Amino acid sequence: MCHIKVSLWLGFIVSFPYIFYEFWKFIKPGLYKKEIKAARGMVFICSFLFLFGVAFGYFLISPVAVTFLASYSVSPDVVNTTTLDSFVDNMTMFTLPMGLIFELPVVIYFLAKIGIVSSPMLAQYRRHAVVVITILSAIITPTTDIFTMTLVGLPLYALYEISIIVTKKVDQERAAKDLIDDTENG
């Protein structure tokens, strides 16, 4: 069963760019030209962010967390045994969520395009975001190690700041478009 699970997850990770490309090809005919133009490069950006997040989880978080979990001992009477199934579950927990979480700037971009979020709003709720990021990093890392939680939390905070920058660009584009519309109508 473990081999099938590994094959499925690795297949999903490797084929994610193609899956997302096919998803984009399905959605693209239903969009207006300006929406297609606004989403230009999304397949590449989403694929890059997802694969970068998976690589981050695999190469940075996993070694630290697996070492911690392997050396963790409740008492000398309890033997810490690691099975292949638990190892695969842990590796899945360290890689896939990071790949999905690294999609945060893309999600914020679309929320900004719709008008749900703005850069002043994201900046105003930065403290709340730090609390949510801390809780999220505690959930992602099953260890109680503050180093591992910080290792997860810092990139998440960086992604939040990148999201603010992306939202500022969307806000500027919207303001420029509104200015053009005002001069044409008024």
Backbone as a ProteinNet text record, in pm:
[ID]
protein_1_A
[PRIMARY]
MCHIKVSLWLGFIVSFPYIFYEFWKFIKPGLYKKEIKAARGMVFICSFLFLFGVAFGYFLISPVAVTFLASYSVSPDVVNTTTLDSFVDNMTMFTLPMGLIFELPVVIYFLAKIGIVSSPMLAQYRRHAVVVITILSAIITPTTDIFTMTLVGLPLYALYEISIIVTKKVDQERAAKDLIDDTENG
[TERTIARY]
82.4	0	86.6	198.7	287.7	344.1	376.5	432.1	330.7	206.4	101.3	84.1	86.6	72.1	186.5	309.7	425.7	413.1	372.9	357.9	251.8	140	33.8	79.2	142.1	185.7	296	393.2	499.4	443.7	349.9	286.2	213.6	144.3	74.5	173.6	281.5	379.4	446.3	489.2	559.4	465.9	341.7	249.1	171	195.6	120.5	123.8	240.6	238.1	145.9	148.3	62.8	-84.9	-114	-252.2	-305.1	-223.2	-265.5	-280.5	-192.6	-202.9	-334.1	-369.2	-495.5	-614.9	-605.6	-710.8	-726.6	-612.9	-615.2	-675.3	-639.9	-696.6	-847.3	-898	-1041.3	-1112.2	-1050.7	-1113.1	-1098.6	-988.9	-955.9	-1064	-1132.2	-1234.7	-1351.6	-1375.7	-1486.9	-1452.3	-1329.4	-1286	-1287.2	-1301.7	-1287.4	-1140	-1113.3	-973.7	-895.8	-959.8	-888.6	-860	-947.5	-922.1	-808.4	-803.6	-693.7	-562	-565.8	-445.1	-399.5	-494.2	-460.3	-399.9	-438.7	-390.3	-274	-214.5	-102.2	14.4	67.9	181.5	143.8	14.5	-28.8	12.6	13	51.8	196.1	283	423.9	441.6	377.9	394.2	339.9	221.3	162.5	247.6	294.1	377.6	508.5	570.2	696	677.8	575.3	553.2	523.5	442.3	410.4	535.3	610.3	731.1	836.5	845.7	939.2	897.8	768.1	719	743.5	722.5	748.6	897.5	982.2	1127	1169.6	1109.3	1140	1104.3	987.6	946.3	1034	1074.7	1154.4	1298.9	1360.5	1502.5	1533.8	1442.3	1471.3	1394.6	1265.6	1185.1	1199	1190.5	1192.3	1316	1437.2	1553.5	1552	1514.7	1511.7	1402.4	1284.5	1171.3	1190.2	1239.8	1260.4	1368.2	1474.2	1578.4	1520.5	1438.6	1376.7	1284.8	1200.4	1106.7	1178.9	1289.4	1364.1	1433.6	1473.1	1543.3	1450.5	1324.6	1229.7	1198	1200.5	1173.2	1085.9	979.3	889.9	954.1	1004.6	1076.3	1167.7	1261.5	1350.7	1276.6	1160.7	1084.7	1009.2	986.7	911.8	1011.6	1002.8	1093.2	1031	1110.1	1065.1	1092.7	988.9	1005	939.7	1011.8	961.4	931.9	812.2	775	782	787.8	791.2	662.5	551.4	423.9	421.1	471.3	473.6	572.3	683.3	780.8	719.2	647.5	581.8	475.8	399.6	298.9	364	474.6	544.9	600.7	660.9	716.2	604.6	490.4	376.7	331.2	329.4	286.6	384.5	511.3	610.2	621.5	577.5	599	472.3	366.1	246.4	182.8	163.2	106.3	193.8	325.3	412.6	395.4	380.3	355.9	227.2	124.2	-3.8	1.6	71.1	79.8	161.7	257.9	337.9	256.1	132.6	42.9	-25.4	6.9	-57.7	-55.2	58	54.4	-43.1	-60.6	-153.9	-297.6	-328.6	-462.8	-492	-397.3	-415.6	-429	-354.6	-364.3	-507.7	-565.9	-702.4	-803.9	-780.9	-870.4	-860.1	-740.7	-723.9	-788.8	-778.2	-840.8	-992.7	-1048.6	-1192.6	-1234.1	-1142.9	-1172.5	-1201	-1172.1	-1197.9	-1090.4	-964.3	-855.2	-784.7	-716.7	-635.1	-506.4	-408.5	-279.6	-289.4	-366.5	-378.9	-445.6	-541.1	-607.1	-508.6	-430.4	-331.6	-226.5	-185.7	-87.9	-148	-275	-341.5	-353.3	-379.7	-398.3	-271.7	-156.6	-28.7	-10.2	-47.2	-31.9	-118.8	-239.1	-327.6	-267	-207	-144.9	-29.2	45.4	156.5	103.6	-7	-66.9	-114.6	-182	-230.1	-112.8	-8.2	110.9	175.2	181.9	238.2	155.9	24.5	-62.6	-48.3	-44	-29.1	104.5	210	340.5	343.9	269.9	261.4	183.1	84.1	6.2	87.7	159.3	236.9	349.2	415.8	526.8	474.6	477.9	426.3	521.9	635.8	732.7	702.7	753.1	739.3	863.9	946.9	1072.4	1046.1	1091.4	1068.5	1147.6	1261.3	1342.8	1267.3	1204.5	1129.7	1008.4	940.7	826.2	870.9	985	1037.5	1079.1	1135.7	1176.9	1058.4	942.3	820.4	758.8	759.1	691.6	755.4	887.2	953.5	920.4	925	884.2	736.1	653.3	511.3	492	566.4	558.9	613.2	721	775.8	673.1	602	496.5	384.5	354.4	252.3	297.5	424	476.3	479.1	513.9	509.6	366.4	271.7	130.5	89.5	143.1	112.6	167.5	288.1	347.9	266.1	224.5	142.6	10.4	-48.2	-175.5	-159	-44.3	-18.9	-19.7	40.6	41.3	-100.6	-180.4	-319.1	-394.7	-372.5	-438.2	-397.9	-268.9	-222.4	-284.7	-293.8	-358.5	-504.3	-572.3	-713	-729.3	-638.5	-645.9	-619.7	-523.1	-495.1	-614.2	-677.4	-794.4	-910.8	-930.4	-1037.1	-1012.1	-886	-850.7	-879.9	-844.5	-873.5	-1023.6	-1098.8	-1243.9	-1305.4	-1252.8	-1304.3	-1278.3	-1160	-1128.6	-1210.8	-1240.7	-1322.6	-1467.8	-1517	-1657.6	-1684	-1580.6	-1612.1	-1564.8
-120	0	126.3	119.3	234.6	272.9	173.3	200.1	270.4	232.3	296	441.4	465.2	601	689.8	639.1	715.4	743.5	643.5	661	765.5	763	860.3	1002.4	1022.3	1156.6	1207.7	1123.1	1166.1	1193.9	1112	1136.5	1269.5	1301.3	1430	1545.6	1533.6	1642.7	1665.6	1558.4	1571.4	1621.1	1577.5	1615.5	1743.4	1808	1927.4	2034.9	2066.2	2168.2	2130.7	2005	1961.7	1962.9	1917.2	1918.2	2061.5	2153.3	2291.9	2351.9	2313.6	2359.7	2313.2	2187.4	2135.2	2204.8	2231.9	2305.5	2445.2	2509.8	2642.5	2637.8	2536.4	2522.6	2502.6	2438	2416.7	2547.8	2628.7	2752.9	2866.2	2870.6	2982.5	3019.7	2924.3	2964.9	3041.6	3027.5	3096.7	3234	3278.3	3407.8	3514.6	3639.1	3751.8	3775.3	3851.7	3876.3	3948	4041.6	4113.3	4021.2	3923.6	3826.8	3732.5	3693.1	3608	3684.1	3813	3895.1	3912.4	3927.8	3945	3818.4	3704.8	3577.5	3520.7	3601.1	3556.6	3510.9	3397.1	3344.2	3268.5	3251.5	3185.9	3039.3	2970.1	2829.1	2817	2901.6	2896.9	2937.1	3045.7	3095.4	2994.6	2941.3	2844	2717.3	2671.5	2551.2	2575.5	2690.7	2723.5	2732.3	2803.4	2819.1	2685.2	2601.8	2471.9	2384.6	2375	2291.6	2348.1	2479.4	2540.9	2510	2514.2	2481.1	2336	2246.4	2104.3	2082.7	2146.4	2133.4	2190.9	2302.1	2361.5	2264.4	2205.8	2109.7	1985.8	1941.1	1818.1	1840	1947.9	1967.6	2041.6	2124.1	2201	2153	2133.1	2098	1950.7	1864.4	1719.8	1671.4	1708.7	1658.4	1697.8	1821.5	1867.7	1795.8	1786.6	1725.5	1574.8	1507.1	1362.5	1332.4	1410.3	1392.1	1412.3	1515.3	1539.4	1424.4	1381.3	1273.2	1141.7	1117.5	993.6	993.6	1111.5	1118.1	1146.6	1172.6	1204.8	1080	1095.5	981.9	1028.3	955.3	987.5	945	823.8	772	659.5	619.7	510	377	364.2	240	225.8	337.1	335.4	342.1	244.5	238.9	314	399.1	477	396.6	344.3	267.9	344.6	355.8	425.1	322.7	327.8	237.9	314.7	241.7	304.8	383.4	329.9	398.2	532	535.1	661.2	759.4	708.4	795	859.9	780.4	834.2	936.7	908.5	1004.8	1135.7	1125.1	1246.4	1324.1	1256	1324.6	1391.7	1325.2	1385.3	1510.7	1503.2	1617.1	1733.8	1705.3	1812.5	1873.6	1802.6	1852.3	1907.5	1830.5	1875.1	2001.1	2010.2	2135.8	2257.5	2238.4	2351.2	2393	2296.2	2329.5	2407.7	2368	2438.9	2576.1	2583.9	2711.7	2813.7	2767	2858.3	2920	2879	2938.4	3064.4	3104.1	3219	3345.9	3385.9	3508.4	3500.9	3383.3	3368	3384.3	3323.1	3334.8	3480.8	3546.9	3687.8	3774	3741	3815.2	3811.3	3692.3	3681.1	3746.8	3736.7	3806	3956.9	4006.6	4150.2	4190.8	4105.7	4136.1	4144.4	4057.9	4057.8	4178.3	4226.5	4341.3	4304.5	4180.4	4137.5	4188.2	4190	4238.3	4353.6	4434.7	4544.4	4548.4	4618.6	4623.8	4695.3	4803.9	4862.7	4767.2	4688.3	4593	4485.1	4431.7	4329.9	4386.3	4509.3	4571.7	4596.5	4634.8	4660.5	4533.2	4420.7	4294.3	4208.9	4272.2	4201.1	4125.8	4186.6	4120.2	3994.8	4004.9	3888	3778.1	3819.9	3722.6	3650.7	3722.8	3659.8	3551.9	3579.6	3479.7	3358	3382.3	3271.9	3192.1	3260.4	3192.6	3107.6	3157.9	3080.7	2955.5	2969.7	2853.8	2754.6	2805	2718.5	2645.2	2714.1	2647	2543.8	2565.9	2465.4	2342.9	2363.9	2250.7	2171.4	2241.9	2174.1	2091.1	2144.5	2071.4	1998.6	1866.9	1792.7	1794.6	1856.7	1862.6	1982	1977.4	2092	2178.5	2153.9	2224.9	2364.5	2465.9	2604.5	2635.8	2570.7	2593.2	2550.9	2435.3	2386.4	2475	2516.5	2605.6	2738.7	2789.2	2913.1	2892.2	2775.5	2741.6	2741.5	2703.9	2706.4	2846.4	2911.5	3040.1	3154.3	3158.5	3268.9	3274.5	3162.3	3171.5	3206.6	3160.4	3195.8	3345.6	3403.6	3548.3	3621.5	3569.1	3629.3	3622.8	3511.7	3500.1	3600.6	3625.1	3724.5	3863.6	3895.5	4025.7	4036.8	3928.3	3927.8	3949.3	3890.9	3909.4	4055.5	4124.4	4267.3	4345.5	4312.1	4379.3	4352.6	4228.2	4192.8	4268.6	4277.9	4349.1	4498.1	4556	4696.9	4720.2	4627.6	4641.6	4634.1	4542.8	4531.5	4658.9	4713.3	4837.8	4953.7	4959.3	5065.9	5052.5	4928.8	4907.2	4948.5	4915.1	4951	5103.2	5170.4	5315.7	5382.4	5329.9	5385.9	5366	5249.6	5221.9	5312.8	5332.9	5421.2	5565.1	5607.8	5742.7	5759.5	5658.3	5663.2	5665.8	5584.8	5581.5	5715.1	5778.1	5906.9	6015.7	6013.1	6116.8	6097	5970.5	5945	5981.2	5957.6	5983.2	6125.1	6192.1	6313.4	6439.9
0	0	0	68.6	79.3	-57.6	-138.5	-271.1	-359.8	-348.1	-427.2	-384.4	-254.1	-201.8	-251.3	-244.4	-291.3	-440.6	-516.2	-661	-694.4	-622.9	-648.4	-617.4	-502.4	-464.2	-555.2	-586	-677.2	-816.3	-860.1	-988.3	-990.8	-882.6	-874.6	-875.9	-798.5	-789.7	-924.9	-989.5	-1117.7	-1227.6	-1224	-1331.1	-1300.3	-1187.3	-1150.8	-1259.3	-1317.5	-1423.7	-1540.1	-1579.2	-1689.6	-1648.7	-1528.5	-1479.9	-1476	-1425.1	-1418.2	-1558.5	-1650.6	-1789.5	-1852.4	-1830.6	-1884.1	-1819.4	-1691.1	-1621.1	-1681.7	-1710.4	-1770.5	-1910.9	-1989.9	-2124.1	-2118.5	-2013.9	-1997.8	-1963.5	-1878.5	-1832.8	-1934.1	-2006.5	-2094.4	-2195.3	-2261.6	-2359	-2297.9	-2169.8	-2106.5	-2053.6	-2073.5	-2020.8	-2128.9	-2086.1	-2176.7	-2205.4	-2312	-2350.2	-2239.9	-2172.3	-2065.4	-1947.2	-1922.2	-1814.9	-1851.4	-1978.5	-2025	-2016.2	-2053	-2046.2	-1901.6	-1809.7	-1668.1	-1608.9	-1661.4	-1607.4	-1688.4	-1772.3	-1855.1	-1766.7	-1797	-1721.5	-1595.7	-1570.8	-1447.1	-1440.5	-1552.5	-1551	-1504	-1558.6	-1519.1	-1373	-1333.6	-1196.5	-1095.5	-1120.6	-1028.1	-1020.4	-1134.8	-1136.4	-1062.8	-1088.6	-1021.6	-870.6	-826.8	-683	-616.6	-680.5	-623	-612.4	-720.2	-718.3	-623.5	-614.8	-520.1	-376.4	-348.2	-214.7	-178.9	-274.8	-251.1	-225.6	-306.5	-287.8	-153.6	-114.6	16	128	118.4	220.3	222.6	105.3	96.3	141.5	95.3	121.3	250.4	299.1	420.1	542.9	527.7	644.8	679.8	581.5	606.7	681.3	640.8	715.8	863.2	890.2	1029.2	1106.8	1048.3	1117.7	1136	1033.6	1045.3	1149.3	1152	1254.4	1393.7	1407.8	1537.6	1576.9	1484.4	1515.5	1544.1	1476.3	1499	1634.6	1681	1809.5	1926.5	1900.8	2006.8	2088.5	2219.1	2306.7	2422.8	2446.1	2556.5	2688	2689.1	2805.9	2758.5	2840.4	2800.5	2783.8	2846.5	2837	2704.8	2636.7	2511.4	2395.8	2307.5	2193.5	2076.1	2015.5	1900.8	1774	1713.9	1590.1	1476.6	1369.1	1251.7	1144.2	1092.2	983.5	852.3	744.3	613.4	588.4	634.3	616.3	690.7	814.2	889.3	826.9	773.6	707.1	583	503.8	383.7	422.9	526.9	572.5	616.4	688.9	732.3	613.7	519.1	402	321.4	312.5	243.5	317.1	448.9	530.6	522	497	489.3	350.6	246.7	110.9	45.4	39.3	-32.8	25.6	155.9	207.2	177.8	179.9	148.2	2.5	-86.7	-227	-245.1	-173	-183.5	-116	-4.5	66.5	-12.4	-89	-169.6	-283.8	-299.9	-399.1	-344.4	-223.2	-159	-244.3	-304.3	-385.7	-502.9	-560.7	-672.5	-623.1	-511	-453.7	-418.6	-355.3	-318.6	-443.7	-549.1	-674.9	-728	-731.5	-782.9	-689.3	-559.4	-466	-482.4	-513.9	-537.8	-669.6	-770.5	-899.7	-886.8	-803.7	-781.6	-697.9	-614.4	-529.4	-385.3	-347.7	-210.1	-115.2	-159.9	-75.5	-144.7	-64.2	-116.2	-35.9	-88.7	-18.5	116.9	130.2	264.3	363.9	316.1	404.7	450.4	355.3	391.7	487.2	464.2	553.4	692.3	694.6	822.9	906.2	841.6	912.8	916	905.8	908	1040	1150.9	1281.9	1290.2	1238.4	1236.5	1148.8	1038.4	948.3	1016.5	1099.1	1171.5	1266.3	1332.2	1421.7	1341.9	1229.2	1145.8	1089.7	1048.1	996.1	1104.7	1226.2	1337	1363.8	1364.8	1386.1	1271.4	1149.4	1032.4	1033.4	1071	1076.8	1188.9	1295.9	1402.4	1356.2	1270.8	1218.3	1117.2	1030.3	926.5	986.7	1086.6	1148.2	1271.5	1270.6	1386.1	1504.9	1486.5	1595.6	1684.4	1803.8	1894.4	1889.4	1791.8	1774.9	1719.6	1790.7	1748.2	1621.8	1604.4	1484.6	1358.3	1362.2	1246.1	1219.5	1325	1307	1245.7	1288.4	1232	1087.8	1059.6	923.5	828.5	877	795.7	797.3	911.5	926.7	849.4	842.2	772.4	623.2	550.7	409.8	392.8	484.9	476.4	494.5	587	606.8	484.1	426.3	304.2	191.1	181.1	79.7	105.7	231.3	264.9	220.7	246.1	203.7	51.5	-16.7	-163.4	-210.9	-139.5	-174	-160.5	-61.6	-46.1	-165.6	-209.9	-325.4	-451.6	-469.9	-585.9	-581.5	-464	-449.4	-475.8	-438	-468.5	-618.8	-693.7	-839.9	-896	-843	-888.1	-853.1	-732.7	-692.4	-783.2	-820.5	-910.2	-1048.7	-1098.4	-1228.9	-1223.9	-1113.4	-1099.7	-1092.2	-1018.9	-1007.2	-1142.1	-1218.7	-1350.9	-1443.8	-1437.1	-1521	-1482	-1351.6	-1305.1	-1349.9	-1348.7	-1392.4	-1541.1	-1619.4	-1763.5	-1788.3	-1713.8	-1728.8	-1690.4	-1585.3	-1540.6	-1643.9	-1704.3	-1804.8	-1932.9	-1965	-2084	-2060.3	-1939.6	-1910.1	-1862.1	-1819.7	-1753.7	-1798.4
[MASK]
++++++++++++++++++++++++++++++++++++++++++++++++++++++++++++++++++++++++++++++++++++++++++++++++++++++++++++++++++++++++++++++++++++++++++++++++++++++++++++++++++++++++++++++++++++++++++

